[in-house]
Amino acid sequence: MIVRLEDWASEDLIDGFVFYEKCEPGAGHYFLDRIQPEIMELGVTGGVHRKRHGYHFCASKRFPHGFYYKVQNDIVKVYAVLDCRLDPRTIRQVLSCR
C-alpha cells in the first residue's frame, strides 16, 4: 500500500523535531530519521492495528508517539503522529478536528 502523510501529520513530525531538538541538539534529526521508517512500515502492516477514536493506532517502537491512520483502498492516510504522553482528552480533541 501507499503511505501518505496528511498535512496535520507532517506538522506533528515538525513539532516532535522541535521538541527533541530543544532537549538536545541533534536529537530532532534522530527522531525524524528513526520515526519516518516506522511510518512507512504502515504500507505493509496498515489496517491490522486496533482502532482508537475512529482511527487505526500504531505505537512507535522507539518513541512515546503513536500513528493515527485510516486505510482507503490501497492508501494508508496518516492523520496524526502524536505524543502518547498527552492527556487522552487532548488526543481525542485533536483527532476530532482532523
Order of alpha helices (4+ residues) and beta strands (2+ residues): beta-alpha-alpha-alpha-beta-beta-beta-beta-alpha
